[in-house]
Amino acid sequence: MAVAAFRGGFNGEHGGSKRMESQHSGKRRVFVQTEMGYVLGMELDRSDNAHTVKRKLQLALDVPTEERSLIYGDTVLKNDLSYVRHDSPLLLTRNCMHRSSSTPCLSPTGKDLQERDLSGPIEILGYSNHFSRAKQLVKEIVKAMKKGIDPIPVHSGLGGAYYFRNCAGENVAIVKPTDEEPYAPNNPKGFVGSALGQPGLKRSVRVGETGFREVAAYLLDYDHFANVPCTALVKVTHEIFNINNGVNGNKIRKRKQVSKIASLQQFIPHDFDASDHGTSSFPVAAVHRIGILDIRILNTDRHAGNLLVKKFEGTGSFGQVELVPIDHGLCLPENLEDPYFEWIHWAQASIPFSEDELEYINQLDPFGDSGMLRLELPMIREACLRVLVICTIFLKEAAAFGLCLADIGEMMSREFRGHAEAPSELEFICIEARRLLEESKLLFDHVKAGDNEEFQFEIDCGEREFDLTLNMEEKLSSKCLSSRSKGVNGQNSLYRLEESVEEEGENEGNVTPLCLGDSAPPVWHMGPSFSKLSMSLKNITIGEKSWRHEGTMQKNGYLAGTSSGNMSVHEHLPASTTFVKLADMNEEEWAQYLEKFQKLLYPAFTNHKSVSVGQRQKQRLGASCQF
């Protein structure tokens, strides 16, 4: 399988031979994007640094560069640009994001772009051999553009999207500029309010970063297992794209040639989507394969509208259909989020995996996948890769245990009772693994500090390690804390992480409290057994934040008391809660955390199977974000 080719030590490096070739050649091309979405392609010399790049950008686009930084994935670039790969996108963003509605939007002219950006009308960013089909699409589109066949705007969804056509006028690709996403400064449908790199429609998916997630889903779909259409990240220049006059969303009437970074996905002709067709005719294998991908990438937006349905034609194919999954921009969040799996209650999801599907899952290598994405998409954040690792390990262990797709999806989904949400079973396992990690660190620190209790420490550690493996049901009983003793509106007994992405820098290096209550005793002394987990899930309430804002009612998809006109999408969709954060661990802590996480899985699966018989279905939020 393709996954096997990526086994080995990547250790965060951004590339292999291709990276070395670009360094020795002396010339590299990069595409620098401003926080307002404008893009400039430029050649880097060996002598270039972040300062010279910003100077070139200022001269070309007439944008301010003072108090701004060049961002490359998780890295703030300074003098050394040696590890920036050829054809990589860079982001120029403010050091302090204090934006007002009067912030000017300085638009480059077509003349500026043509004189200083010598790249073609559509350029694929990256080297991958996976993009051979995308290259063919680009050739067809460019040929059509030269003949005057322009793209067509897509009017559905919340973000800007465009159908690009071939010489016959047929749709062959759909292009989604990163600066026209919901929240982004150039969104054409009124959903504006943030600069690129700030929290977006989902708090753990930043504005302007859905494009590379679309590509990641395609790259992770080895052997075209789930049928994800060919997708690539591109720099594209055209006058059809939307430009707003500042963050207030007022459109500039006069069209100009403008370059943007966007995702380009092959257009798949289809008959309808899953919302317009009965699910009983969907092939079991297709539902399983799409579900396997959704679990690996923690898809937070798998609704029926992004499952395309194609009818098979011909003799003997009556009623047979093919499913095509699209729109993966809200996968791989930076923290564990509540996923949305449309298929979770379909009958096909309760059928056991086939031998071929189990073999595919068994061959998955989460660390190889992470290394591959670092190589192909160097702008991807490490936090996203850790979510991929956690979810893939969870899938592999659950499938090997014998759980079906519906069971796995249920364990990953949060339950909503009234106006409150409780962590999913997966999140509970992650919280417990983190608590065990923090406790082992405290024990180690006490010994290192010279408590002269080395012998006693060895005895305690031995007992606890033995207990961890042989009596896990008592270990996880901390989930059984109930809020009943505090009343319905009491404070949440479970520590909840802050969901604001922009605060990550302030919290860096801090140890996150993971105890389940101020007076909660260590897990191995708790009385109730892990088998009561399901009851504890039902009893936990969240206090001040929930899936709906306090005192509001939802009407027609909007919160009461808000308008439905030109506004920030914060007014349309509530912020989600983050219970589990993975990015604040160093590499050593991350390795230890994964060990503890895996040890907790078997008893969790056993418990889920024992309590799921006859259990009612979870109440889920049922909200998705159609782009």
Secondary structure by P-SEA (a helix, b strand, c coil): ccccccccccccccccaaaaaaaaacbbbbbbbcccbbbbbbbbcccccaaaaaaaaaaacccccccbbbbcccccccccccccccbbbbbbbbccccccccbbbbbbcaaaaaacccccccccccccccaaaaaaaaaaaaaaaaacbbbbbbccccbbbbbbbcccccccbbbbbccccccccccccccccccccccccccccccccaaaaaaaaaaacccccccccbbbbbbcccccccccccccccccccccbbbbbbbbbccccccccccccccccccaaaaaaaaaaaaaacccccccccbbbbbbbcccccccbbbbbcccccccccccccccccccccccccccccaaaaaaaaaccaaaaaaaaaaacccccaaaaaaaaaaaaaaaaaaaacccaaaaaaaabbbbcccbbbbcaaaaaaaaaaaaaaaaaaaaaaaaacccaaaaaaaaaaaaaaaacccccccccccccccccccccccccccccccccccccccccccccccccccccccccccccccaaaaaaaacccccccccccccccccccccccccccccccccbbbbbbccccccccaaaaaaaaaaaaaacaaaaaaaaaacccccccccccccccc
